[in-house]
Structures are given as C-alpha cells and as structure tokens.
C-alpha cells in the first residue's frame, strides 16, 4: 500500500547528487534516495552537516574496524536527525503566513485529502473550527521517506589493515546493507543492477526487514527492474526467505540516467503492459511462501497484511504531466520517479555550478551513451564535464588512468592476482603496453588504446560535484562527473522546487517545449541507436546473431504497440503525435541496419 502523499519520488542520482536530497526536501514531504556506494564520501558530507547543524561529530577513519558499515549508519543517523529537526520546526510554524509550512501544503497534489482539507482551511473564518482543522492538518504532516540504494553488483571483498581479505560479511554490498539495517531509519532500501543472492540471504539476519507484531515493516524492500521476469524471479527468491517486496520500480533500460541496462529490444510500454496484466501474480505467487516462512519461524503474520500488494512504479525519461497520466491511468502504475530534471533544481540536489551550467546548455548531441564506466556497462554521460576534461588531459600528457583512491569498481585480474579497476593507472599502463606489442595495424592499435583510456574513475568523480557545491573540495583538484538521462536536453535552466513540482502535476506552464518527443518515441530512437552500435561490434558468433535477431523482432513488436498507443486521445501536454513519425523513421533505420547485418550473418554461416 502507498504510504506517501505525493505521486512522485526523486530516485538516486549518481554517488553524490542526491546524497543530501532528503535534508533538502524530506521536511517538505518529498521522498528521495541516497546512494550507499561511497562511505568515504558520505563521511565527508556527515562532517559538513553535523557542523552546520551543531550536532556532535566523531570521525570514523578509513581504517576503522567495520568502518564502511559504521560510516553509512552514522551518515543516515545524521540525515534522520536533521530531517526530524526540520520537521519539528515546520510543524511549529503558523498557517496563513509565507513559510515552509505553507510550501509543504502548496506542493501537495490537488487530489489528496490533505490538500483538499488545506484549501478548505484557507477559506475558513477564524475560530474554533478552523483551529481544530489546523491542528489536525499539522498532526497529519509527514516527512518524505529517507530511502537508500545499493547497486548489488558492487560487492567486492575488502582487505583488512594488514592486506588480508576480510570475511564475506565485510563485502561492499553487505557492509552497506548492514549500515542501513543498523540505522534507526523507517524507510525503504532500493536494490538495483541485478540480483545478488548472497546479499538477499544476508538480509534475513535483520528483523527490521520483516513485519513486526503490529504488521508493519520498518525497512521495506524495493527492487529496481526492467522487465516482469526479473521482478518475478527476484520477488520469489525473497519470498522464500519471508521477505516482501514493497515496490517493483520499473526503469527504462536505456532512456534513463546512470548505468543503462538495456533489455533485448523490449521497450518500456510493453514491459508496463505485462506488469499491468500479471501484477496479481506478484501477490498470489509470493504470499504463500512468505506466510510459510513466518509460520516456520514462529512469527505472527497479521491479517491486514493479506490485503497488501506491491506497488508498481516507473521511471526513466518522463518529462510531462501528460506522460505521467499515461503511465498512471493506462498502465495503472502507482507512482513515477523523476530524476534528471531535478539536477537543475538547486533546492533538491547537490550539483556544483559549472556542472549545472553544462547541463543547462546540453542538447541531444551532448548527451550520449558512453563506454567510460569501468564496469563495462553502458553509462549515460554528457560532454564537457570536468571528468572528461581531466581524463583527456591525462591521456595527452601520456599519463592515463586514475590513482584509484577508493577501489569500489575493482574487477580485473588480467595482470594481477588482486582485482584492479579498468580505469586505474596500473591497469591502463599494463594494457597499453600489451596492445603496443601486438602484431596488428597501427589503426587497430589506436582503436584498442582509445577503448582503454576512455575508462574514467566514476566512483570518485561522481561525488566530486557535491563536494565542490558544499565547499568541501576545490574544482581544480576534484574532476566532476554526472550521469543525466537524455530527457534533460529539454530542460534548459535552473528551476525552483515549486516550478518543478507544479510541472510534474500539470499545474502551471510546461517547463519543456511542445516539440519535445514523447518519452516512448525517444526510447525507440535510443534503442535503434544501441542496436546499430551492437551490430558494428558483432563478431557474428551464432549466439550474437540469435541475440540481435531477437532484439530486432522485439523492437519491431514494441514499435507496433507504441503505434496503438499513439491512436489514443492524448492527455494534456502529451505529444503522442511524435510517435508515428518516429516509428516510421526508426523502423526504416532498423531495417537498413538489419539488411547489412543479415547479409553478413549469412556469409559467416556459409563459410563455416
């Protein structure tokens, strides 16, 4: 069940840009998500905010025993305390004055009972009845949830102070989970980037992830997925452990920010339709497993819980209120997530001024799906960032690679027994030497070398913008990376929080041009771009050929479904008219790309 007044949330944005978003907006009733990737970064932010709010601060040094978990717990406790302080303050403020209390209610969606009662209050004459309603509204005010995100693929085993590997429970993901579990937060944890069975097994050690005697779950579970199959597999695995999924958070595979996890040509509308048709399975299949676990543990499973069902939410490329209505009314999603546009809202996100300027002026040509991530997962990027300039300068000086100060993305053992990062100076030096000794053409050497040196230290750079914005770091020594989705091309200035929220709810002038293509149209174009890129990299193995053929088939079917949506009556501000022309253009591109691909595939097969 939904326990939140707003119909949108602010998802995680990189390592640092939403790290203090709850401090900025939770007291105004808005939910947001903190990344738990970088505990060293969070420690710096904790020191800043403890000093700002006069809270006691004891440093947790890097060599602290179980330091990663302790730093995460300490930061979350700081955020929780500051939100509590700000919430107490806002509740004490009077109505009928210009203050944050009025702002809290102004931001609420019009259809909520809270907003209707507030509007009623504003029209009432002074007296006992108005005072009673004012008191009741104050009592009902709730902060937005302080949610956290763990990217489950980042789960390295760490060494102790003597270089010996610690036990499995001290891996990055488990330590982050423990840090959250041991905090006093009553909120939600988002698991993204796949499934980590060891991590999910580890959750069973913490009672806060289960229902208490009143039937409440203190720390709820959210799974970020791109298709129903993934949701079903992960949900069933968790259910066998008695763990309930509070929310399945569907994200477009490519029309999003951060790392991209493309489905095999399956577009978002088709995925949403499958969730709409099958969402009942997410209750009927999982609940018996959950109840069996509770029975085996000797725990009570409250009767009201039997009526619950997981929320279905969606994010990735949403840009207008009309699109929100399409997602919520046609596909019956419960909430939407808005990330990249909030990078241009200083009240909500922590971004340094130069990077915000880059975002304001970034058009579609400057926003691209890059290969800079050491994880070798496509990464949404923008040109002319401090990180790009820094990386290029090192290459020009003949000193490519990062010193790798944090080791979060270490994975490669080509040259070392201990995993190192593909963006590290150590790896790039050895790999470049190996390439230069290969008996291949100069052009091929140059191409391979470029692939190596473009890898960037995103685990450090993604936090630097926030540190610069807070005055903790200097721009010249802290290159900034940022990972917006393509949608930000249509937002071209800084906005107030009220402007952005009003835009989401369709209450004021649209912040984007009416020429902006529909989010479904944009996704089609991005997927065809991605398909073309995969074809150029194809080695024409039987598996690759089958995968790309399936990709093309799925994409064609997705286009047909989008055309059926385009025949419907558009909601206000929804550019459905952009879909047919997009499908026509992109279908022609797709078939042209496939003609060459199929021809080469047949030649390859005939030569075997």
C-alpha positions in Angstrom: 0.0 0.0 0.0 1.1 3.6 -0.7 2.1 5.5 2.4 3.1 8.7 0.7 1.2 11.9 -0.1 3.0 12.7 -3.3 2.7 10.7 -6.6 6.3 11.0 -7.5 9.7 10.4 -5.8 13.3 11.6 -6.6 15.4 8.5 -7.4 19.1 8.1 -6.7 21.3 10.2 -8.9 24.9 9.1 -9.1 27.0 8.8 -5.9 26.6 12.3 -4.7 24.0 14.4 -6.3 21.1 13.1 -4.2 23.2 12.3 -1.1 21.7 15.2 0.8 18.4 15.5 -1.0 16.4 14.2 2.0 17.9 17.1 4.0 16.8 19.5 1.4 13.2 18.2 0.7 12.1 15.5 3.1 10.6 18.1 5.5 8.5 19.2 2.6 7.0 15.7 2.3 9.1 14.6 -0.7 10.8 11.1 -0.8 14.3 10.7 -2.3 17.0 8.1 -2.5 20.7 8.2 -1.2 23.4 6.1 -2.8 25.3 3.9 -0.4 28.2 3.2 -2.8 30.8 5.6 -1.3 31.1 5.6 2.5 34.2 7.8 2.4 32.3 10.4 0.6 29.3 10.1 3.0 31.7 10.6 5.9 32.8 14.0 4.4 29.2 15.0 3.9 28.3 14.0 7.5 31.1 16.1 8.9 29.8 19.1 6.9 26.2 18.7 8.1 27.0 17.9 11.7 28.9 21.1 11.9 26.2 23.1 10.1 23.5 21.9 12.5 25.6 21.8 15.6 25.5 18.1 16.0 28.3 16.1 17.7 30.8 14.7 15.3 33.4 11.9 15.9 35.4 11.0 12.9 35.3 7.4 11.6 38.7 7.0 9.9 39.2 4.7 6.9 41.0 2.1 8.9 38.1 1.8 11.5 37.1 -1.8 12.1 33.9 -2.4 10.1 34.3 1.2 9.1 32.2 1.1 5.9 29.1 0.0 7.8 29.7 2.4 10.7 30.2 5.4 8.4 26.9 4.6 6.5 25.0 4.2 9.7 26.4 7.4 11.1 25.6 9.4 8.0 22.0 8.0 7.9 21.6 8.9 11.5 22.7 12.4 10.8 20.2 12.8 8.0 17.5 11.3 10.1 18.2 13.7 12.9 18.3 16.8 10.7 15.0 15.8 9.0 13.5 15.4 12.4 14.7 18.8 13.5 13.4 20.4 10.3 10.1 18.6 10.6 9.6 19.7 14.2 10.3 23.3 13.1 7.9 23.2 10.1 5.1 21.8 12.3 5.5 24.7 14.7 5.2 27.3 12.0 1.8 29.0 11.7 -0.6 28.7 8.9 -1.6 31.8 6.8 2.0 33.1 6.6 4.7 32.7 3.9 6.8 29.9 5.3 7.8 26.3 4.7 4.6 25.0 6.2 2.6 26.8 3.5 5.1 25.5 1.0 4.6 21.9 2.3 0.9 22.1 1.5 1.3 24.1 -1.7 3.5 21.3 -3.1 0.9 18.5 -2.4 -1.0 17.1 -5.4 -4.5 18.6 -5.7 -6.4 15.3 -5.4 -5.1 14.3 -2.0 -7.4 14.7 1.0 -4.6 16.6 2.8 -4.6 19.3 0.0 -8.4 19.5 -0.2 -8.5 20.0 3.6 -5.8 22.6 3.4 -7.7 24.5 0.7 -10.7 24.3 2.9 -8.7 25.7 5.8 -7.6 28.7 3.8 -11.3 29.7 3.1 -12.5 29.3 6.7 -13.1 32.2 9.1 -11.0 32.4 12.3 -12.5 30.4 15.2 -12.5 27.0 17.0 -13.5 25.0 13.9 -10.6 26.4 11.9 -8.2 25.9 14.8 -9.3 22.3 15.1 -8.6 21.7 11.4 -5.3 23.4 11.5 -4.3 21.2 14.4 -5.4 18.1 12.6 -3.5 19.1 9.4 -0.3 19.7 11.4 -0.7 16.2 13.0 -1.1 14.6 9.6 2.1 16.2 8.2 4.7 13.5 7.4 8.2 13.9 6.0 9.3 12.2 2.8 11.0 8.9 3.2 14.8 8.8 3.5 15.4 5.9 1.1 18.8 4.3 0.2 20.1 2.5 -2.9 22.6 -0.4 -3.1 23.9 -1.3 -6.6 24.2 -5.0 -5.9 26.9 -5.7 -8.5 29.4 -3.6 -6.4 30.2 -6.3 -3.9 34.0 -6.6 -3.6 35.6 -8.4 -0.7 37.9 -5.9 1.2 41.2 -6.4 2.9 42.0 -5.6 6.5 44.7 -3.1 7.6 47.3 -5.8 7.0 46.2 -6.6 3.5 44.4 -9.8 4.4 41.0 -10.4 2.9 38.2 -9.9 5.4 35.2 -12.3 5.7 32.3 -12.3 3.2 30.1 -10.2 5.5 32.5 -7.3 5.1 32.0 -7.2 1.3 30.9 -3.8 0.0 27.2 -4.6 -0.6 26.8 -6.5 2.7 28.6 -3.8 4.7 26.3 -1.2 3.1 23.2 -3.2 3.9 24.4 -3.6 7.5 25.0 0.1 7.7 21.4 0.8 6.7 19.9 -2.1 8.8 21.6 -0.8 11.9 20.3 2.8 11.4 17.1 4.0 13.1 15.5 4.8 9.7 12.0 3.7 9.0 12.2 3.8 5.2 13.0 1.8 2.1 16.1 0.2 0.5 16.3 0.0 -3.3 18.3 -2.9 -4.8 19.5 -2.1 -8.3 21.6 -3.6 -11.1 20.6 -7.2 -10.9 20.3 -10.0 -8.3 22.8 -10.8 -5.6 21.6 -14.0 -3.8 24.3 -13.8 -1.1 23.1 -10.3 -0.3 19.5 -11.3 -0.2 20.3 -14.2 2.1 22.2 -11.8 4.4 19.0 -9.7 4.8 17.5 -12.5 6.8 19.8 -11.6 9.7 17.9 -8.3 10.3 14.5 -8.3 11.8 13.7 -4.8 10.5 13.1 -6.2 7.0 10.2 -8.3 8.3 6.8 -7.4 9.7 6.6 -6.7 13.5 3.8 -7.7 15.8 1.6 -4.8 14.5 2.1 -5.9 10.9 4.4 -3.0 10.0 7.8 -3.4 8.2 10.3 -0.9 9.4 12.6 -1.2 6.5 10.8 -2.0 3.2 12.4 -3.6 0.1 12.3 -2.0 -3.4 13.6 -3.9 -6.4 14.6 -1.9 -9.5 13.8 -4.0 -12.6 13.4 -3.6 -16.3 11.1 -6.5 -17.0 8.5 -8.7 -15.4 10.6 -11.8 -15.5 13.3 -10.2 -13.4 10.7 -9.0 -10.9 9.1 -12.4 -10.6 12.5 -14.2 -10.1 13.8 -11.8 -7.5 10.4 -11.5 -5.7 10.1 -15.3 -5.5 13.6 -15.7 -4.2 13.0 -13.1 -1.5 9.6 -14.6 -0.6 11.2 -17.9 0.2 13.1 -16.0 2.8 9.9 -14.4 4.1 11.0 -11.1 2.6 8.3 -9.0 1.0 8.8 -6.6 -1.9 7.2 -3.3 -1.1 7.7 -1.9 -4.6 8.8 -3.0 -8.0 10.5 0.0 -9.6 10.5 -0.3 -13.3 13.1 1.7 -15.2 13.5 2.1 -19.0 16.6 0.1 -20.0 18.1 3.0 -21.9 16.1 6.2 -21.5 17.4 6.8 -18.0 20.4 8.3 -16.2 23.4 6.5 -14.7 24.3 3.0 -15.8 22.0 1.6 -18.5 20.7 -2.0 -18.5 19.1 -2.5 -21.9 16.5 -5.2 -22.4 16.9 -7.2 -25.6 14.9 -4.7 -27.6 11.9 -4.8 -25.3 10.5 -1.3 -25.0 9.1 0.2 -21.8 5.4 0.3 -22.9 5.4 -3.5 -23.5 7.0 -4.1 -20.1 4.4 -1.9 -18.4 1.6 -3.7 -20.1 2.9 -7.1 -18.9 3.1 -5.8 -15.3 -0.4 -4.5 -15.6 -1.7 -7.8 -16.8 0.3 -10.0 -14.4 0.7 -7.9 -11.3 -1.7 -10.2 -9.4 0.9 -12.9 -9.7 3.2 -10.9 -7.6 0.8 -11.4 -4.7 -0.7 -14.8 -5.3 2.6 -16.5 -6.0 4.7 -14.8 -3.2 2.3 -14.5 -0.3 2.0 -18.3 0.5 5.8 -18.5 0.5 6.1 -15.6 2.9 3.4 -16.9 5.2 5.1 -20.3 5.3 8.4 -18.7 6.3 6.7 -16.8 9.1 5.0 -20.0 10.3 8.3 -21.8 10.3 9.9 -19.0 12.3 7.0 -19.0 14.8 6.1 -15.4 13.9 2.7 -13.8 13.5 1.7 -12.7 10.1 -1.0 -10.1 10.6 -4.4 -10.3 8.8 -4.3 -6.8 7.3 -1.0 -7.8 5.5 -3.0 -10.3 3.5 -4.7 -7.4 1.7 -1.4 -5.8 0.7 0.2 -5.8 -2.8 3.5 -4.5 -4.0 3.5 -1.0 -5.6 4.4 -0.8 -9.3 6.3 2.4 -10.1 8.1 3.6 -13.2 10.9 6.0 -14.0 13.2 6.9 -16.9 12.6 9.7 -19.4 9.3 11.1 -18.0 9.0 14.7 -19.0 5.4 16.0 -18.9 2.3 15.6 -16.8 0.5 14.1 -19.8 3.1 11.3 -19.8 2.5 10.8 -16.1 -1.2 10.4 -16.7 -0.5 7.9 -19.5 1.7 5.8 -17.1 -0.7 6.0 -14.1 -4.1 5.8 -15.8 -3.4 3.5 -18.8 -0.8 1.2 -17.2 -2.0 1.6 -13.6 1.4 2.4 -12.1 1.2 3.8 -8.6 4.0 6.4 -8.6 6.5 7.9 -11.0 10.2 8.7 -10.5 11.7 12.0 -11.7 15.5 12.1 -11.5 17.5 14.1 -14.2 15.2 17.2 -14.3 15.9 17.7 -10.5 19.6 18.1 -11.3 18.6 21.6 -12.4 16.7 22.3 -9.1 19.3 23.6 -6.5 16.8 23.2 -3.7 16.7 19.5 -4.3 20.1 18.3 -5.5 23.7 18.9 -4.7 25.4 19.9 -8.0 28.3 22.3 -8.5 27.7 25.5 -10.5 30.0 24.6 -13.5 28.3 21.2 -14.0 24.8 22.7 -13.7 25.9 25.1 -16.5 26.9 22.1 -18.6 23.5 20.5 -18.0 21.6 23.7 -18.8 23.3 24.0 -22.2 23.4 20.3 -23.1 21.4 19.4 -26.2 20.7 16.0 -27.5 24.1 15.9 -29.2 26.0 16.4 -25.9 24.1 13.6 -24.2 25.3 10.2 -25.1 25.5 6.5 -24.0 29.2 6.1 -23.2 31.7 3.3 -22.5 33.5 5.2 -19.8 32.4 3.0 -16.9 35.0 0.6 -15.6 32.1 -1.9 -15.0 31.8 -2.1 -18.8 28.2 -1.3 -18.6 26.8 1.5 -20.8 26.8 4.7 -18.9 24.7 7.8 -19.7 27.0 10.8 -20.0 27.3 14.4 -21.0 30.2 16.1 -22.8 32.4 18.8 -21.5 32.3 17.7 -17.8 35.3 18.3 -15.5 35.8 14.5 -15.6 36.0 14.3 -19.4 38.5 17.3 -19.5 40.6 15.7 -16.7 40.7 12.3 -18.3 41.7 13.7 -21.7 44.4 15.9 -20.2 46.0 12.8 -18.6 46.0 11.0 -21.9 47.5 14.0 -23.7 50.3 14.1 -21.0 51.0 10.4 -21.6 49.8 9.5 -18.1 46.4 7.9 -18.5 44.4 6.3 -15.7 43.4 7.1 -12.2 45.3 6.5 -8.9 42.2 4.5 -7.9 41.7 6.1 -4.5 38.6 4.1 -3.5 38.7 0.7 -5.1 34.9 0.3 -5.4 34.9 -0.8 -9.1 37.9 -3.3 -9.0 37.2 -6.4 -11.0 40.0 -7.2 -13.4 42.7 -9.8 -12.8 44.4 -9.9 -16.2 47.7 -8.6 -14.8 47.3 -9.0 -11.1 46.1 -11.6 -8.6 44.2 -8.9 -6.6 41.5 -7.4 -8.8 42.1 -3.8 -10.0 40.0 -1.3 -11.8 39.9 -0.8 -15.6 40.2 3.0 -15.0 43.2 2.6 -12.8 46.7 3.9 -13.9 48.1 0.5 -13.0 45.8 -1.4 -15.3 45.9 1.0 -18.2 49.7 1.2 -18.2 50.0 -2.6 -18.5 47.2 -3.0 -21.0 48.5 -0.2 -23.3 52.0 -1.9 -23.2 50.4 -5.2 -24.2 48.5 -3.6 -27.1 51.5 -1.8 -28.4 53.4 -5.2 -28.6 50.6 -6.8 -30.6 51.2 -7.6 -34.3 48.3 -5.6 -35.6 48.0 -2.4 -37.7 48.6 1.0 -36.3 45.0 1.9 -36.8 43.8 -1.1 -34.8 46.3 -0.3 -32.0 44.9 3.2 -31.8 41.4 2.0 -31.7 42.1 -0.5 -28.9 44.1 2.0 -26.9 41.3 4.5 -27.1 38.9 2.0 -25.6 41.3 1.6 -22.7 42.0 5.2 -21.9 38.3 6.4 -22.1 37.5 4.5 -18.9 37.0 7.1 -16.1 37.2 7.0 -12.3 33.5 7.5 -11.9 33.4 6.1 -8.4 35.4 9.2 -7.3 34.3 11.7 -9.9 30.5 11.2 -9.4 30.8 12.5 -5.8 33.1 15.5 -6.5 30.4 17.8 -7.8 28.6 17.6 -4.5 31.8 18.1 -2.5 32.5 21.2 -4.6 29.0 22.5 -4.2 29.3 22.3 -0.4 32.7 23.9 -0.3 34.4 20.7 0.8 36.6 20.2 -2.3 38.1 22.6 -4.9 37.1 22.4 -8.6 40.7 22.3 -9.9 41.5 19.2 -7.9 38.2 17.4 -8.0 37.0 16.5 -11.5 33.2 16.2 -11.7 31.3 13.5 -13.5 27.5 13.5 -13.8 25.2 11.0 -15.5 21.9 12.5 -16.6 19.4 10.8 -18.8 18.7 12.1 -22.4 15.5 13.8 -21.1 17.5 16.6 -19.6 18.1 18.0 -23.1 14.6 19.6 -22.9 15.2 21.3 -19.5 17.5 24.3 -20.1 17.6 26.5 -16.9 17.6 26.2 -13.2 14.2 25.8 -11.6 12.7 26.3 -8.2 11.3 23.3 -6.4 7.8 24.6 -6.8 8.3 25.1 -10.5 9.4 21.5 -11.0 6.7 20.0 -8.8 4.0 22.1 -10.5 5.3 20.9 -13.8 5.0 17.3 -12.7 1.5 17.8 -11.5 0.5 19.9 -14.6 -0.4 23.0 -12.5 1.5 25.6 -14.3 3.2 26.5 -17.6 5.1 23.5 -19.0 8.8 23.7 -18.5 9.5 21.9 -21.8 8.7 22.7 -25.4 5.7 21.2 -27.0 8.1 19.9 -29.7 9.7 17.5 -27.2 9.1 14.0 -28.5 7.1 11.6 -26.3 9.1 9.5 -23.9 8.1 6.4 -25.8 9.3 7.9 -29.1 12.6 8.9 -27.6 13.1 5.4 -26.2 12.6 3.9 -29.7 15.3 6.1 -31.2 17.7 5.3 -28.4 17.1 1.5 -28.8 17.8 1.7 -32.6 21.0 3.7 -31.8 22.0 1.0 -29.4 21.2 -1.8 -31.9 23.3 -0.2 -34.5 26.2 0.0 -32.1 25.8 -3.7 -31.2 25.8 -4.6 -34.9 29.1 -2.7 -35.5 30.7 -4.7 -32.6 29.2 -8.0 -33.6 31.7 -10.9 -34.1 29.0 -12.9 -35.8 29.1 -15.9 -33.5 25.9 -18.0 -33.5 24.9 -16.6 -30.1 25.4 -13.0 -31.1 23.4 -13.5 -34.3 20.5 -15.0 -32.5 20.5 -12.3 -29.8 20.5 -9.5 -32.4 17.7 -11.2 -34.4 15.6 -11.4 -31.3 16.4 -7.8 -30.5 15.2 -6.7 -33.9 12.0 -8.7 -33.5 11.2 -7.4 -30.0 11.9 -3.8 -31.1 9.6 -4.1 -34.1 6.8 -5.5 -31.9 7.4 -2.7 -29.4 7.1 -0.1 -32.2 3.7 -1.6 -33.2 2.5 -1.3 -29.6 3.6 2.3 -29.5 1.6 3.0 -32.6 -1.5 1.6 -31.0 -0.9 4.0 -28.0 -0.5 6.9 -30.5 -4.0 6.3 -31.8 -5.5 7.2 -28.4 -6.6 10.6 -27.2 -3.6 12.5 -25.8 -3.6 13.8 -22.3 -2.8 17.5 -21.9 0.8 18.2 -22.8 1.4 14.7 -24.1 3.0 14.6 -27.6 1.5 11.4 -28.9 1.7 12.9 -32.4 5.5 12.4 -32.3 5.3 8.6 -32.1 4.1 7.7 -35.6 6.7 9.8 -37.4 9.4 8.4 -35.0 8.3 4.8 -35.7 8.4 5.4 -39.5 11.9 6.9 -39.4 13.4 4.4 -36.9 11.8 1.4 -38.5 13.4 2.4 -41.8 16.7 2.8 -40.0 16.3 -0.6 -38.2 15.6 -2.4 -41.5 18.5 -0.8 -43.2 20.9 -1.8 -40.4 19.4 -5.3 -40.4 19.9 -5.7 -44.2 23.6 -5.4 -43.9 23.7 -7.5 -40.7 21.6 -10.4 -42.1 23.8 -10.4 -45.3 27.0 -10.6 -43.3 25.5 -13.2 -41.0 24.6 -15.5 -44.0 28.1 -15.1 -45.4 29.6 -16.0 -42.0 27.4 -19.1 -41.7 28.1 -20.3 -45.2 31.9 -20.0 -44.6 31.7 -22.4 -41.6 
